[in-house]
Each structure stands twice: as structure tokens, then as C-alpha cells.
Amino acid sequence: MPYSQFNIDRVKQDFHLNTVQGVRFFPDSIEPITSSFRLQGILEDLPWAIL
């Protein structure tokens, strides 16, 4: 499908998709976890990563 013919209604029809609105995707609370030392080490070597 060329981009000029793309629209969400056609995609939903072609792929038999349904949209759900007004429902939270994530739960109300997510418990934080501690990252591993390996991940922390990898991120420390990346200048764009923020810990």
C-alpha cells in the first residue's frame, strides 16, 4: 500500500484489528527493580545513558 493511500481505518480492516481507548496500558503501580551490575557497567560506558 503506498503511503498516500495509508489510513488507520484501512489498516484496521485489512489486518482485522480493533482499537481500545480509555483503558490504561500499564498497571497503576509498577514496583521498581534494581539493575544488575553488568547493566550498570554497560551504561556507564555510554555517554548518552543516564543512571
C-alpha positions as CSV (number, residue, x, y, z in Angstrom):
1,M,0.0,0.0,0.0
2,P,1.5,3.4,-1.0
3,Y,1.8,5.9,1.8
4,S,-0.6,8.2,0.1
5,Q,-3.3,5.5,0.5
6,F,-2.5,4.7,4.1
7,N,-5.1,5.4,6.7
8,I,-5.8,3.8,10.1
9,D,-9.3,2.6,9.1
10,R,-8.0,0.6,6.1
11,V,-5.2,-0.9,8.2
12,K,-7.7,-2.0,10.9
13,Q,-9.9,-3.5,8.2
14,D,-7.1,-5.3,6.3
15,F,-5.5,-6.7,9.4
16,H,-8.7,-7.3,11.4
17,L,-7.5,-5.1,14.2
18,N,-9.5,-3.5,17.0
19,T,-8.6,-0.4,18.9
20,V,-9.3,0.0,22.6
21,Q,-9.5,3.5,24.0
22,G,-9.9,4.7,27.6
23,V,-8.1,1.8,29.1
24,R,-4.7,2.1,30.9
25,F,-1.9,0.2,29.2
26,F,0.2,0.0,32.3
27,P,-1.0,-1.0,35.7
28,D,-1.4,1.7,38.3
29,S,1.7,0.9,40.2
30,I,4.9,-0.8,39.0
31,E,7.4,-1.9,41.5
32,P,10.9,-0.6,40.8
33,I,13.7,-3.0,40.3
34,T,17.4,-2.7,40.8
35,S,19.5,-3.0,37.6
36,S,22.3,-5.6,37.6
37,F,25.9,-4.6,38.0
38,R,26.5,-5.8,34.4
39,L,23.9,-3.4,33.0
40,Q,25.2,-0.6,35.1
41,G,28.7,-1.2,33.8
42,I,27.5,-1.2,30.2
43,L,25.5,2.0,30.7
44,E,28.5,3.8,32.3
45,D,30.4,3.4,29.1
46,L,27.7,5.1,27.0
47,P,27.9,8.9,27.0
48,W,24.1,9.3,26.4
49,A,22.9,7.0,29.1
50,I,21.6,8.5,32.3
51,L,21.6,6.5,35.5
